[in-house]
Amino acid sequence: MKKGISLFVAITLILLCLSSCDVFVKKAQRAAERSFIIDGEKYIGTSIGFTEEGRRIAKADSFDIMEIPEDKDHNFLAVRSFLDDWTIVKESYVIPTEGEVTVAYLGWHERVTKGIKWEMLQSILNEDFQGEFIIKGKELFEGSYASDVDNATQYIFVGYEDCPVGTDVIGKFGNINGKLVFIKSEDFNIKEYDLKYTCYILNDEYQELFKENVNNEFPVIS
């Protein structure tokens, strides 16, 4: 009986160790800046939204190479180190830049594909708003491309067709002057000292979704 218990304990410990330890299933090495060679395939850095990483599948120098759970084909991988993190993509994979939107990231972390927030995204894509107003922002410091409006809003990244992550920035959303609004990405490309932004007011059914976000007040022009 004791022998059976000991065998059971040993097997349990082995299984726990296997589940908690990383198994490097791919060989990786550093290539040029922000790129890697993984199992003979070149991956290059890409400036897309944050992706949730899964298990660690490789290591190169001080960088951990992580799976992206939603990407079964491993077209995208996450790179993590103590000081930095970014996403890499197969050099051979052509990222879709148009077509059906199949995934979105609200901010850097929240992935949505269904539910009320997905409906909110579709409303934005269809430009189904209940009004608009123009606000005046300012640069954070002279010569900066960022503004105080940037700090009051969050990015929306979308992915098209078979792309499992958000690769295209369509704009930003946030609570401005007591309303949940959307600002188109082209508004953030203006390089003037006194910045003007058109805030498109989202429909009533979405106004309560992000009430926990900080509400920022800006001068209204119209």
N, C-alpha and C positions, 0 to 999 in steps of 0.2 A: 504493500500500500504506500509506504514511504517512498519507494523507488518510483512509483507512478506519479506521485505528487511532485517529486524532484524533477522528473522529466517534463511534466506540465509547466513547472516554473521556468525551466531552462528554455523551453520553446517560446513561452510568453515573453521572456526577456529578449530573445533573438528577434522576435517579431517587432517588439517595441523599438529595438535598436534600428532595425531596417526602416521602420516608418519614420523615425526621427532623424536619421542620418541621410545626407545627400548622396545620391548615386549619380556620378557624372556619366551621362549616357552619350555625350558628344565631346569631341576634341575641339578646343578653341585656342586661338592665338591672336594677339594684337596685330593689326595691320596699320594703315595710315590713321590719321587723326579721327577718333570717334568711329572707327570701323574695325571689324574682326573677320577672321576666317574661321568658320565653324563647320567641321566635317567637310572641308573642301569648298564650301559655299561662302562667297563674300557677302557680308552684311554691312550696310552703311548707316550712319546716323541720320535720323530724320526728326524734324522739329514738329512733332505732333503732340496732342494732349496726353496727359498722364494715363498710364494703363496699369491695371491691377496685375501684379505678377503672381505666378503660381510657384511650382517647385524649381529649385536650382538644378540646371541640367549640365552646366559647364562652368569652368573658371579659367580666366586668362589674366595673368599678373594679379593685381589686386581687385579685379572686377569679377563679380558674379553675373552669370548669364542665366536669366530666369525665363521660364515659359510664360506666355500669356494664355490663360485658361481657355478663352473663347476662340483662340486661333489654332485649330487642329492641324493646319498645314505648316505651322511654324514659319509663316512669312514674316512675322514680326516677333522680336524678342526684347525683353527688358534688360537693361544693363544697370547694375547697382554697385556702388562702392560706398565707402564711408563718407565721402564728401560730395558725391555727384550721382545722378541717375538720369537716364534718358532711354529712348526707344531706338532700336535698330531694325532695319528691314532688308530683306534679300535684295541684292542689287538686280537680280533677274526678275523680281516681281514688279509689275506695272501697277502702281496705285491708281484706282479709279478716281477720276476728278469730277464726274457727273453721273447722273442716273438716279435710281431709287435710293433714298436715304434709308439705311437699314440699322444704324446704330448712332447714338449720340452720347456725348459726355457733357453734363451740365457742371461747369466748373472743371477742375482738374481731376476730380475723383469719382463723381457719380455717373455711372454708366446706366443708360436707359434704353429699352427697346420696346416697352409696352407700358400700359397704365396711364394715369392722369397726366404725368409729366411728359409722356410720349405724345399724348393728345395736345399738350401745350406746344410742343415742338412743331407738330403738324400745323397748328394754327399760325405759328410764326412763319413757317415755310410757305403757307398759303397767303401770307400777309393779311390775315383775318384779325384786325385790331379794332378796338372800340374808340380810338381817338389818338391824338398825338399832341405833344407840346415840345417847344424848343428851349433848351437850357444853355446857360453859359458856364463853362468850366474854366480852369486855369492850369497852367503847367505846374508840376511839382517844384521845379526849379528852372531857372533860365537855361534854354538850350536843350531841355529834356523833351523827349517825344511822349513821355508818359504824362498823365494829368490826374487831377483829383477824381475825375470820373472813372478812370481805370480802377482806382482803389475801391470805388463804390459798386463795381459790377464784376461779373464772372463770365468767362468765355463759354461759348457753345461750340464744341467740335462735332462734326458729323462724319460718318463713313458711308460710302456709296457701294451699291451692288454687293460683291462678295467680301468686301473689306471688313474685318472684324473689329477695327478700332477707329477712333475719330481722327481724320487726317485733314479736314478742311474747317477753318474757322469761319462761321457765318456771321458772327456778331457777339454781343454780350447782353446779359440780362441783369437786372438788379432792382432794388427798391429805391426809386428816385422821387422825392417830393410826395411820399405817401402812396405811390403807385408802383406796381410791378411792371417794368417796361422792358422793351427790347431795343437795342441800338445796333444798327447795321455795321458790319465790319468796315465798310468804306468810310464811315464817319471817323474812325480812329486813325485813318491815314492822313488826316489834315495836319499840317505842320505849321500852325500859326500860334501866336502867343495867346490870343483870346479865342479859345476853342468854343464852337457851337455844336450842340448835339441834338438831333431829333429823337425824342423818346416816343416810341410807339407803345401805347397802353394796351396790355394784354387783357383779354376778356375776363369778366367777373369770376368765372368758374376757376380761374387760375390765380386770382389775386391773393388767396390765403396760403398758397403753396410754400412761399419762402418768407413768411412773416418773421421767422427767426433771424433773417439777414438784417444787417444794420441798415436803417433807413437814412439816406443822406439827402440833405436839402441843398438845392442849387438855385441860383437866380433864374427866373422864367422870363424868356424873351417874348414868347407868344404862345 
